[in-house]
Structures are given as C-alpha cells and as structure tokens.
Amino acid sequence: MIHTSYTVGISTGEYKALQYVMVDQKDWIENALKNRARIAADEIQNLYTSYKIAKGEAITAIGSTEIIEAAYSEGVIGIAT
C-alpha cells in the first residue's frame, strides 16, 4: 500500500554521474528510503515498548503501523522539526 510518493528532480549532470555508480537510481533511492523508514520503525517500537513497560501498562497496539500511531498519539514521539 502506497501512502506517499516523492518526485525528486536532479540535474542532467547529477543523473549522468549517478549512472556511473549505480545501475538503477530509482531502485537505489527507493531502497534507501525504505531502509531508513525500517530503522525508524524499529526505534519507535522499542521506545514505545519501553515506555509502556515503564508505566506498567499493556501494549494493545498490534502491528508496526498501530504501534507507531500509538507512539505519536500517546506523546512518546513527535514529528521531527
């Protein structure tokens, strides 16, 4: 399921430089974003789990998306500014 898509503009020179070092620029950026999101999701899940354990509360959120949403709604994390 796609929630958001991004379009990135690069110059012709940047594009040609990337052609020298990678076969598929789109796949590379997609993998980089997805991996960073995975790392952030793991961190949020760990923070939320520790938070709930420290408070002696049950974790009722099931699945990574629900845990991330709960972490936001309960103030465990916030949007980076």
Buried (B, 14 or more C-beta within 10 A) or exposed (E): EEEEEEEEEEEEEEEEEBEEEEEEBEEEBEEEEEEEEEEEBEEBBEBBBEBBEEEEEEBEBEEEEEBBEBBBEBEBBEEEE
